[in-house]
Structure formats: structure tokens, C-alpha cells
Amino acid sequence: MSGNNSNKGGKTLYTYQKNAIEAILGKIDELPDYYNLLYQLPTGGGKTVIFSEIARRFIEKTKKKVIILTHRVELYKQTSAMLTEFNVPNKVINSQVKELPDQNDYMCFVAMVETLNNRLKEGQIELKDIGLVIIDEAHYNSFRKLFKYFEECFILGVTATPLSSNIETPLKDIYHELLVGETITSLIESGFLSKAIPHAFNVGLSTLKVGMNGDYTVKSSEELYINQLMQSKLLEAYEISAKGTKALIFNNGIRTSWYVHDTFKEAGYNVRNLDSNVAKEERKEILTWFKNTPGAILTSVGILTTGFDEPTIETIIMNRATKSLALYFQMIGRGSRVLGDKNSFNLIDLGNNIARFGPWTADINWQQIFRSPNYFLENITNDEDLERNFTYKMPDELREKFSKSENVEFNIKNEYDKVTGEGLKSKTVLENSINQHVNICIENSEDVYDALMLMRLLNDDITHRVKQYSYCIIKNTKNYVRWLEEDYKRQLRTKISQTMD
């Protein structure tokens, strides 16, 4: 890393952070007091550092007060601690604070959004002489209800993803302007973020349902991800891509997280579960264990997507699918912190998220997303189109078990075009595919028992081929595809047995 600078508070700032601070303070100077400005910077870029220095300098220059709004307990604690590092005395307004008799003793406040809204609405608190309102994680829609109390203030929202959590209230209707910070790529190249090493495993998501919030429902996600095949796929993905590394697993549902816990525990791994039902003291103990234990695996639900900073993480596993761009970046960002010699981390995707949103380092036009969020959301690739374009590549560890075969691949689409071009029935495609599977199982076996054992390792390949065939014949109902897969395995088993008798 290079370009360190210190502020008057003694906290180290990097050049890009200093530039961002100057740009934002320049806007505050030149624009009206009632202006709403949104600032974007990737997770791990130091948004809290930036707005803490802005608060310090704003107070010093204007003698007006600053209030910083957060939506999570972990965030207000981090923010208060960071302000203190910047020599900014601050008062936290949390659920224990019913009134503010000492507000004249402070120039800076940190408040939970719901708590502050309740206190202001009930008239228990009246904040005076506020000149700047800073909103952390500004893409969350919950902050909007407070704006009416600060109509004469300059409002600065900060976020990694300037896309509203509620499609009905786009950020362009709340903020006048977006200021874009450094890109993920530039932060990686400068040594401020670790590089992601992606490992994507195709997953059929046709059973998932989308809820009122625009994302996949917990219920439909649990039905898919607690399935034994998906649990085995998760364990295999970890062992192929990142075995022995410290891993944080994100799930969509508490039942799924416990299934994951049991799967890894039965496989002999040191694993703990963390979800919203875990008591405060136990949560603290689990996070301390995770920090200090090499190779620890922590399976979680939701609560570690924001306000959690653990640089020792070596692997992020997205054991869920999401349609939320913010959640996608938040999950990956938990592994992006740099620590000592650690300048990369594994990113295991079991929800087709990379295919849906693009690589983590992709060049994103945030200005366009800010101005036209509906256009962006409407053009996210849907799951059926993603699955149509899947290509199956046999994992290296599995390929070794078929080492005597020169080629283990079979392109269903190409075979379908060839077969139909010759005027043959479409089912010939699956017959040819089964024959190819029979050959590679026999070529790498001593007897029929070995061949049938190898056949069981082809589940993912078979599922992929059957699904691709169903798209070719435009007949892909859930029941039909399931029947087709079962029939494929039945024929494959029979042919192997008959051929090796």
C-alpha cells in the first residue's frame, strides 16, 4: 500500500480516502444546506474512516453538529469507536437513551434509525443545531422516514451499492446526486483489498420462488439447500476448492445453516453455527473462536453481511442465491480484507450469483444504476436463461477417477442439432449420451461393481445433460425433468450391468 496521510486526529488516511474527503467537503461548501448527496465506495474501502474525518472537519469549520445514522447495533458501535479515534467526542442514541439532557456537551451523535425515529416522533428528544446528517448503508429504505426532521440539513448518504432496497423508492428520488469513489479493481491493484479467486458450481434454481421483497423466499431456498444432494455438493465444493481454509458460509434460512453445520461436523470439520437465535454472549464467544481458530468454519444467516470485519477469513461460500446486488457485494466483501501476506481469498458460489451479476471486479456503471434502477433490475439475467447457458466441467478430483478416458465431455446441444439434422428422433440424443457414460465408466473399472460406483459420481453431469436436453425439446416441467433423470440413471445402470456381464 502507498500514499498514507495522517489527519489532525492522528488516524491514518490513504490518498484515495483523502481525495474523497476533499471532494465531499467541496460539495458541502458549494451546495445548499438542504442538499442530499450520495457517495459510493466498495465494501472494505473505508467508508467509516472517510465520513468520520468529514464529521470532524465539518464540526471544526462550521461549529454545527453532526448526526450519523445506522441500522445495525454492530454498525453504531463501530462508528462510535471510529469517531473516538478521530478525536470526535460522540453520544450514542440507542434504545437505552430516552432523553438527551446532556446534548449541549456533544457536537456529534450516533443513532439507530428506529430508536431515533421513535424518540423524535414521541417528542422525547429534540435535536438542535444539526448541520450535517450522515447515513451509513444508505441503500436501505428505512432511513427515509427521518428525512422530514432534517429538511434544513445537508444529508450525506454512503453505500457500496447505490441501489435502493425497495424498488418503489429509488435512490434518485431521495438524493440529488451520486459521487462515485474508487473501483474494486483499483483497490485490489493498490493493495487495499484482497483478490477473489472464484469457484462457481452450477445449481438448478427452478424451484426457487421470489417474495414481495424481490429476493428468493427463505422457504423455497430451504427446500432446495437442505436437500442431501446440495449438502454433498457444498461439502465437495469446499474440499475441492478451499479445504483447510477458514471459511464463512452464507445461507438463506436458519434450518439450512444447521444442516450445513451438521454436514461439516460429520465430515470432521471444526464448525459453528451463528444465526439470529444465538444469544448475545454466545455470539461474542463464537466470533472470538472464529477469529482465533485456524481452519474454522462458520455457517451463518444474514447477521454477518454488514458490520462484520474479520480479515483472517480465507474463503467465502455463498450457499444461497440472491437477486439483491447489495447482498451480493456485502457477502463477498467479508473476505476482501487484507491481512499480512493474505492478498487473495476463495469465493465459492453455489447460487449462480456470479453468472447473474457478473464478476465481483466487473466494471459497473453506478451512475446508470442510480439514474435508471428499473432498467438495471429488469435486465438481470433470469435463472432459466442462466441454466440454459450452463456448461458442465468435471472437477479435477473427479476427472482423475476417469483418467483412462481421453474425453469425458458430451455437448447435448451440439448432439441435438446433429441428430435432428439427420432426421433421427430426439431421444437418440440421450441414448448417445448414456452410451458415452457407459464407456467411460467401463474404461476406468475392473468390474461391474467399480463401474456402478463410478456411475454414482456422475450425478451432477447427468442432471446437467438431462436439463439441457429438456431445454432443447422445450419440455422442462419439474416432474418431467425428474422422471427423465431417473429414467436416464435406470438405463445407464442396466447398460453397464449388461455390458460387463
C-alpha positions as CSV (number, residue, x, y, z in Angstrom):
1,M,0.0,0.0,0.0
2,S,1.1,3.5,-0.6
3,G,0.0,7.1,-0.2
4,N,-0.5,7.3,3.5
5,N,-1.6,10.6,5.0
6,S,-2.5,11.5,8.6
7,N,-5.3,13.8,9.6
8,K,-5.2,16.1,12.6
9,G,-6.9,13.5,14.7
10,G,-4.0,11.1,14.3
11,K,-5.8,8.5,12.2
12,T,-4.0,7.3,9.1
13,L,-5.7,8.2,5.8
14,Y,-4.8,6.8,2.3
15,T,-4.6,9.1,-0.7
16,Y,-7.9,7.9,-2.3
17,Q,-9.7,8.5,1.1
18,K,-8.2,11.9,1.4
19,N,-9.3,12.7,-2.2
20,A,-12.8,11.5,-1.4
21,I,-13.0,13.7,1.7
22,E,-11.9,16.8,-0.2
23,A,-14.4,16.1,-2.9
24,I,-17.3,15.6,-0.5
25,L,-16.4,18.6,1.7
26,G,-16.1,20.6,-1.6
27,K,-19.7,19.7,-2.4
28,I,-20.9,20.6,1.1
29,D,-19.2,24.0,0.8
30,E,-20.7,24.8,-2.6
31,L,-24.2,23.3,-2.4
32,P,-27.2,24.4,-0.4
33,D,-27.7,23.2,3.2
34,Y,-30.7,21.2,2.2
35,Y,-28.9,19.2,-0.5
36,N,-28.8,15.3,-0.4
37,L,-25.6,13.8,-1.7
38,L,-24.9,10.0,-2.1
39,Y,-21.3,8.6,-2.0
40,Q,-20.4,5.2,-3.3
41,L,-17.3,3.2,-2.2
42,P,-16.8,-0.6,-2.3
43,T,-17.0,-2.7,0.9
44,G,-13.6,-2.6,2.6
45,G,-12.7,0.8,1.1
46,G,-13.1,2.6,4.5
47,K,-16.4,4.4,4.3
48,T,-16.5,4.8,8.1
49,V,-13.0,6.3,8.1
50,I,-14.0,8.8,5.4
51,F,-17.2,10.0,7.0
52,S,-15.6,10.2,10.5
53,E,-13.0,12.6,9.2
54,I,-15.7,14.5,7.3
55,A,-17.6,14.9,10.6
56,R,-14.5,16.1,12.4
57,R,-13.7,18.7,9.8
58,F,-17.3,19.8,9.4
59,I,-17.7,20.4,13.1
60,E,-14.3,22.2,13.2
61,K,-15.2,24.5,10.4
62,T,-18.9,25.3,10.8
63,K,-19.3,24.8,14.6
64,K,-22.6,23.0,13.7
65,K,-23.4,19.5,15.0
66,V,-23.3,16.1,13.1
67,I,-25.6,13.1,13.5
68,I,-24.7,9.7,12.0
69,L,-27.5,7.2,11.4
70,T,-27.0,3.4,11.3
71,H,-29.5,0.5,11.1
72,R,-27.5,-2.2,13.0
73,V,-26.1,-2.4,16.5
74,E,-22.7,-3.5,15.2
75,L,-22.5,-0.5,12.9
76,Y,-23.3,2.1,15.6
77,K,-20.6,0.6,17.9
78,Q,-18.0,0.6,15.1
79,T,-18.9,4.1,14.1
80,S,-18.7,5.5,17.7
81,A,-15.3,3.8,18.2
82,M,-14.0,5.2,14.9
83,L,-15.2,8.8,15.7
84,T,-13.4,8.5,19.0
85,E,-10.2,7.5,17.1
86,F,-10.6,10.7,15.2
87,N,-10.9,12.7,18.4
88,V,-14.6,13.4,17.9
89,P,-16.4,13.0,21.2
90,N,-19.8,11.5,20.4
91,K,-23.0,10.5,22.1
92,V,-24.8,7.2,21.1
93,I,-28.6,7.3,20.9
94,N,-29.7,3.7,21.4
95,S,-32.7,2.0,23.0
96,Q,-31.4,2.8,26.5
97,V,-31.4,6.6,25.8
98,K,-34.8,8.1,26.5
99,E,-33.8,11.8,26.5
100,L,-30.8,14.0,25.9
101,P,-30.2,16.3,28.9
102,D,-26.5,16.5,28.0
103,Q,-26.8,17.2,24.3
104,N,-25.0,20.5,24.7
105,D,-21.9,18.6,25.7
106,Y,-21.6,16.9,22.3
107,M,-21.2,18.0,18.7
108,C,-21.7,14.6,17.3
109,F,-24.3,11.9,17.8
110,V,-24.6,8.3,16.5
111,A,-28.1,6.9,16.4
112,M,-30.0,3.8,15.5
113,V,-32.6,4.7,12.9
114,E,-35.6,3.1,14.6
115,T,-34.7,4.4,18.0
116,L,-34.2,7.9,16.8
117,N,-37.4,7.9,14.8
118,N,-39.4,6.8,17.9
119,R,-37.8,9.4,20.2
120,L,-38.4,12.2,17.7
121,K,-42.0,11.1,16.9
122,E,-42.8,10.9,20.6
123,G,-41.2,14.2,21.3
124,Q,-38.8,12.7,23.9
125,I,-35.8,14.2,22.0
126,E,-35.3,17.4,20.2
127,L,-32.0,17.7,18.3
128,K,-30.7,21.2,18.0
129,D,-28.2,22.9,15.6
130,I,-27.7,19.8,13.4
131,G,-25.9,20.9,10.2
132,L,-24.9,17.5,8.7
133,V,-26.6,14.1,8.6
134,I,-24.6,11.1,7.6
135,I,-26.4,7.9,6.7
136,D,-24.4,4.6,6.7
137,E,-25.6,1.8,4.4
138,A,-27.8,4.4,2.7
139,H,-29.3,1.9,0.2
140,Y,-31.7,0.7,3.0
141,N,-35.1,2.3,2.7
142,S,-35.7,2.6,6.4
143,F,-33.8,5.9,6.7
144,R,-36.2,7.8,4.6
145,K,-38.8,8.3,7.4
146,L,-36.3,10.5,9.2
147,F,-35.7,13.0,6.4
148,K,-38.6,15.2,7.4
149,Y,-36.8,16.0,10.7
150,F,-33.7,17.3,8.9
151,E,-35.1,19.3,6.0
152,E,-32.6,22.2,6.6
153,C,-29.6,20.0,6.9
154,F,-27.0,18.7,4.4
155,I,-27.6,14.9,4.1
156,L,-24.7,12.6,3.1
157,G,-25.6,9.0,2.3
158,V,-22.8,6.4,2.0
159,T,-23.1,3.0,0.4
160,A,-21.2,0.3,-1.5
161,T,-24.2,-0.3,-3.8
162,P,-26.4,2.8,-4.7
163,L,-29.5,0.7,-5.5
164,S,-32.4,1.0,-3.1
165,S,-33.6,-2.0,-1.0
166,N,-37.1,-1.0,-2.1
167,I,-37.8,-0.8,-5.8
168,E,-40.7,1.6,-5.1
169,T,-38.4,4.3,-3.7
170,P,-35.3,4.5,-5.9
171,L,-32.4,6.5,-4.5
172,K,-32.6,9.0,-7.3
173,D,-35.9,10.2,-5.7
174,I,-34.1,10.7,-2.4
175,Y,-30.7,12.0,-3.3
176,H,-29.9,14.8,-5.7
177,E,-26.6,13.5,-6.9
178,L,-24.2,10.4,-6.8
179,L,-20.5,10.7,-6.2
180,V,-18.6,7.5,-7.2
181,G,-15.4,6.5,-5.4
182,E,-12.7,4.0,-6.3
183,T,-13.4,0.8,-8.1
184,I,-12.8,-2.7,-6.6
185,T,-10.2,-3.3,-9.2
186,S,-8.2,-0.2,-8.4
187,L,-8.4,-1.0,-4.7
188,I,-7.1,-4.5,-5.4
189,E,-4.3,-3.3,-7.6
190,S,-3.2,-0.7,-4.9
191,G,-3.2,-3.4,-2.3
192,F,-6.2,-2.2,-0.3
193,L,-8.4,-5.2,-1.0
194,S,-7.7,-8.9,-1.5
195,K,-8.3,-10.5,-4.8
196,A,-11.2,-13.0,-5.1
197,I,-10.4,-16.4,-6.6
198,P,-13.9,-17.6,-7.9
199,H,-15.1,-21.2,-7.9
200,A,-18.6,-21.3,-9.4
201,F,-20.7,-24.5,-9.2
202,N,-23.8,-24.5,-11.3
203,V,-27.0,-25.0,-9.4
204,G,-30.5,-25.6,-10.8
205,L,-32.7,-22.9,-9.2
206,S,-36.0,-23.6,-10.9
207,T,-37.7,-24.5,-7.6
208,L,-36.9,-21.1,-6.0
209,K,-39.7,-18.6,-5.6
210,V,-39.4,-14.8,-5.4
211,G,-41.1,-13.0,-2.5
212,M,-42.5,-9.5,-2.0
213,N,-39.1,-8.0,-1.3
214,G,-37.9,-9.1,-4.8
215,D,-35.5,-11.8,-3.5
216,Y,-35.8,-15.5,-3.2
217,T,-38.0,-16.7,-0.3
218,V,-36.5,-18.4,2.7
219,K,-39.0,-21.3,2.4
220,S,-38.1,-22.2,-1.2
221,S,-34.4,-21.7,-0.5
222,E,-34.5,-24.0,2.4
223,E,-36.3,-26.7,0.4
224,L,-33.5,-26.6,-2.1
225,Y,-30.5,-26.2,0.0
226,I,-31.3,-28.7,2.8
227,N,-31.5,-31.4,0.2
228,Q,-28.9,-34.1,0.7
229,L,-27.5,-33.6,-2.8
230,M,-27.0,-29.9,-2.2
231,Q,-25.4,-30.6,1.1
232,S,-23.0,-33.0,-0.5
233,K,-22.3,-30.5,-3.3
234,L,-21.4,-27.9,-0.7
235,L,-19.0,-30.1,1.1
236,E,-17.4,-31.3,-2.1
237,A,-17.1,-27.6,-3.3
238,Y,-15.2,-26.7,-0.1
239,E,-13.0,-29.8,-0.3
240,I,-12.2,-29.3,-4.0
241,S,-11.6,-25.5,-3.8
242,A,-10.6,-24.5,-0.3
243,K,-10.1,-27.5,2.0
244,G,-8.5,-26.5,5.3
245,T,-9.1,-22.7,5.0
246,K,-11.0,-20.5,7.4
247,A,-14.5,-20.2,5.8
248,L,-17.6,-18.1,6.3
249,I,-20.7,-19.6,4.8
250,F,-23.8,-17.6,4.0
251,N,-27.2,-19.3,3.9
252,N,-30.8,-18.2,3.3
253,G,-32.5,-19.8,6.3
254,I,-31.7,-21.0,9.9
255,R,-32.7,-24.6,9.1
256,T,-30.2,-24.6,6.2
257,S,-27.5,-23.2,8.4
258,W,-28.0,-26.0,10.9
259,Y,-28.0,-28.6,8.2
260,V,-24.7,-27.2,6.9
261,H,-23.3,-27.3,10.5
262,D,-24.2,-31.0,10.8
263,T,-22.8,-31.8,7.4
264,F,-19.4,-30.3,8.1
265,K,-19.3,-31.6,11.7
266,E,-20.0,-35.2,10.5
267,A,-17.2,-34.8,7.9
268,G,-14.8,-34.0,10.8
269,Y,-14.5,-30.2,10.5
270,N,-14.4,-27.6,13.2
271,V,-17.6,-25.8,12.6
272,R,-20.0,-23.5,14.5
273,N,-23.4,-22.0,13.6
274,L,-24.5,-18.4,14.1
275,D,-27.9,-17.0,13.5
276,S,-30.4,-14.5,15.0
277,N,-31.5,-17.0,17.7
278,V,-28.0,-17.1,19.2
279,A,-27.8,-15.1,22.4
280,K,-25.5,-12.0,22.6
281,E,-22.8,-13.5,24.8
282,E,-22.7,-16.7,22.8
283,R,-22.5,-14.7,19.6
284,K,-19.5,-12.9,21.0
285,E,-17.8,-16.1,22.1
286,I,-18.4,-17.7,18.6
287,L,-16.9,-14.7,16.8
288,T,-13.8,-14.8,19.1
289,W,-13.5,-18.6,18.4
290,F,-13.7,-17.9,14.7
291,K,-11.1,-15.2,14.8
292,N,-8.6,-17.3,16.8
293,T,-9.1,-20.7,15.2
294,P,-7.2,-21.7,12.0
295,G,-9.4,-23.6,9.6
296,A,-12.6,-22.7,11.4
297,I,-15.8,-22.9,9.5
298,L,-18.7,-20.5,10.5
299,T,-22.1,-21.1,8.9
300,S,-24.4,-18.2,9.2
301,V,-27.7,-16.5,8.3
302,G,-27.9,-12.8,7.5
303,I,-26.4,-11.2,10.5
304,L,-22.8,-11.1,9.3
305,T,-23.4,-9.3,5.9
306,T,-22.8,-5.9,7.4
307,G,-20.9,-4.5,10.3
308,F,-18.6,-7.6,10.5
309,D,-14.9,-7.2,9.8
310,E,-12.7,-10.3,10.1
311,P,-9.5,-10.1,8.0
312,T,-8.5,-13.7,8.8
313,I,-11.3,-15.1,6.5
314,E,-9.8,-17.1,3.7
315,T,-12.9,-18.4,2.0
316,I,-16.4,-17.0,1.4
317,I,-19.1,-19.5,0.5
318,M,-22.4,-18.2,-1.0
319,N,-24.6,-21.2,-0.2
320,R,-27.6,-19.3,-1.4
321,A,-28.9,-17.5,-4.4
322,T,-29.8,-13.8,-4.2
323,K,-31.3,-11.2,-6.6
324,S,-30.0,-8.4,-4.4
325,L,-27.0,-6.7,-5.8
326,A,-26.2,-5.1,-2.4
327,L,-26.3,-8.5,-0.6
328,Y,-24.0,-10.0,-3.4
329,F,-21.4,-7.4,-2.7
330,Q,-21.8,-7.5,1.0
331,M,-21.2,-11.2,1.2
332,I,-18.1,-11.1,-0.9
333,G,-16.8,-8.1,0.9
334,R,-16.5,-10.1,4.1
335,G,-13.5,-11.9,2.6
336,S,-11.8,-8.9,0.9
337,R,-9.9,-7.5,3.9
338,V,-6.1,-7.5,3.5
339,L,-4.1,-9.0,6.4
340,G,-0.3,-9.6,6.4
341,D,0.6,-11.9,3.5
342,K,-3.1,-12.5,2.7
343,N,-3.8,-10.8,-0.6
344,S,-6.5,-13.2,-2.0
345,F,-9.4,-15.3,-0.9
346,N,-11.5,-18.1,-2.3
347,L,-15.1,-17.3,-3.4
348,I,-17.3,-20.4,-3.7
349,D,-20.6,-19.7,-5.4
350,L,-23.5,-22.2,-5.1
351,G,-26.2,-19.9,-6.2
352,N,-25.3,-18.8,-9.8
353,N,-24.7,-15.3,-8.3
354,I,-21.5,-14.6,-10.3
355,A,-23.3,-15.6,-13.5
356,R,-26.3,-13.4,-12.5
357,F,-24.4,-10.2,-11.6
358,G,-21.0,-10.6,-13.2
359,P,-17.6,-11.0,-11.6
360,W,-17.0,-9.1,-8.3
361,T,-14.5,-6.9,-10.0
362,A,-16.7,-6.2,-13.0
363,D,-16.7,-2.5,-14.2
364,I,-20.2,-1.3,-13.0
365,N,-21.8,1.9,-14.2
366,W,-23.1,3.1,-10.8
367,Q,-24.3,6.4,-12.3
368,Q,-26.6,4.5,-14.7
369,I,-27.9,2.2,-11.9
370,F,-28.5,5.3,-9.8
371,R,-30.4,7.1,-12.6
372,S,-32.2,4.0,-14.1
373,P,-32.5,1.3,-11.4
374,N,-35.6,-0.3,-13.1
375,Y,-33.7,-0.8,-16.3
376,F,-30.8,-2.5,-14.4
377,L,-33.2,-4.7,-12.4
378,E,-35.2,-5.7,-15.5
379,N,-32.1,-6.7,-17.3
380,I,-30.6,-9.1,-14.7
381,T,-30.4,-12.5,-16.4
382,N,-33.1,-14.7,-15.2
383,D,-32.5,-18.2,-13.8
384,E,-33.8,-20.1,-16.7
385,D,-31.5,-18.3,-19.2
386,L,-28.6,-18.9,-16.8
387,E,-29.3,-22.6,-16.7
388,R,-29.7,-22.8,-20.5
389,N,-26.1,-21.5,-20.8
390,F,-24.6,-23.7,-18.1
391,T,-21.6,-25.8,-19.2
392,Y,-20.5,-28.7,-17.1
393,K,-16.8,-29.2,-16.4
394,M,-15.9,-32.3,-14.4
395,P,-14.0,-31.3,-11.2
396,D,-10.3,-32.2,-11.4
397,E,-10.5,-34.6,-8.4
398,L,-13.4,-36.5,-10.2
399,R,-11.6,-36.3,-13.5
400,E,-8.7,-38.3,-12.1
401,K,-11.1,-41.2,-11.4
402,F,-11.8,-41.3,-15.2
403,S,-8.2,-40.8,-16.2
404,K,-8.2,-43.7,-18.7
405,S,-10.8,-41.9,-20.8
406,E,-9.4,-39.4,-23.3
407,N,-12.7,-37.4,-23.3
408,V,-15.4,-37.3,-20.7
409,E,-17.4,-34.4,-22.1
410,F,-20.6,-34.5,-24.1
411,N,-22.3,-31.5,-25.6
412,I,-26.1,-32.1,-25.6
413,K,-26.9,-29.0,-27.7
414,N,-24.5,-29.9,-30.4
415,E,-25.7,-33.6,-30.4
416,Y,-29.3,-32.4,-30.6
417,D,-28.5,-30.3,-33.7
418,K,-26.7,-33.2,-35.3
419,V,-29.4,-35.8,-34.5
420,T,-32.3,-33.7,-35.6
421,G,-30.3,-32.7,-38.7
422,E,-30.1,-36.3,-39.7
423,G,-33.8,-36.8,-39.2
424,L,-33.5,-39.0,-36.2
425,K,-35.7,-39.0,-33.1
426,S,-34.7,-36.5,-30.4
427,K,-34.4,-39.3,-27.8
428,T,-31.4,-40.5,-29.7
429,V,-29.5,-37.7,-28.0
430,L,-30.0,-39.2,-24.6
431,E,-29.2,-42.7,-25.9
432,N,-25.9,-41.5,-27.3
433,S,-25.2,-39.7,-24.0
434,I,-25.9,-42.8,-22.0
435,N,-23.6,-44.9,-24.2
436,Q,-20.8,-42.4,-23.7
437,H,-21.3,-42.6,-19.9
438,V,-21.3,-46.4,-20.1
439,N,-18.0,-46.3,-22.0
440,I,-16.2,-44.0,-19.5
441,C,-17.4,-46.0,-16.5
442,I,-16.3,-49.3,-18.0
443,E,-12.9,-47.9,-19.3
444,N,-12.0,-46.9,-15.7
445,S,-13.2,-50.0,-13.8
446,E,-12.1,-53.5,-13.1
447,D,-15.5,-55.0,-12.7
448,V,-19.2,-54.1,-12.7
449,Y,-19.1,-53.1,-9.0
450,D,-16.4,-50.5,-9.7
451,A,-18.3,-49.2,-12.8
452,L,-21.6,-48.7,-10.8
453,M,-19.6,-46.9,-8.1
454,L,-18.2,-44.5,-10.8
455,M,-21.7,-44.0,-12.2
456,R,-22.9,-42.7,-8.8
457,L,-20.2,-39.9,-9.1
458,L,-21.8,-38.7,-12.4
459,N,-24.9,-37.2,-10.7
460,D,-24.1,-33.6,-11.5
461,D,-23.1,-34.4,-15.1
462,I,-26.3,-36.4,-15.6
463,T,-28.5,-33.7,-14.1
464,H,-26.9,-31.1,-16.4
465,R,-27.3,-33.2,-19.5
466,V,-30.9,-34.0,-18.8
467,K,-31.7,-30.4,-18.1
468,Q,-30.0,-29.3,-21.3
469,Y,-32.0,-31.9,-23.3
470,S,-35.2,-30.7,-21.8
471,Y,-34.5,-27.1,-23.0
472,C,-33.7,-28.5,-26.5
473,I,-37.1,-30.2,-26.8
474,I,-38.9,-27.3,-25.0
475,K,-40.3,-29.6,-22.3
476,N,-38.9,-28.7,-18.9
477,T,-41.6,-29.1,-16.3
478,K,-40.2,-30.1,-12.9
479,N,-41.9,-33.5,-12.9
480,Y,-40.9,-34.4,-16.4
481,V,-37.3,-33.5,-15.9
482,R,-37.2,-35.5,-12.7
483,W,-38.7,-38.5,-14.5
484,L,-36.2,-38.1,-17.3
485,E,-33.3,-38.1,-14.9
486,E,-34.5,-41.1,-13.1
487,D,-35.0,-43.0,-16.4
488,Y,-31.6,-41.9,-17.6
489,K,-29.9,-43.4,-14.5
490,R,-32.0,-46.6,-14.7
491,Q,-31.0,-47.1,-18.4
492,L,-27.3,-46.3,-17.5
493,R,-27.3,-48.8,-14.7
494,T,-28.9,-51.5,-16.8
495,K,-26.5,-51.0,-19.7
496,I,-23.4,-51.1,-17.5
497,S,-24.5,-54.3,-15.9
498,Q,-25.4,-55.9,-19.3
499,T,-22.1,-54.8,-20.9
500,M,-19.9,-56.1,-18.1
501,D,-21.7,-59.4,-17.5
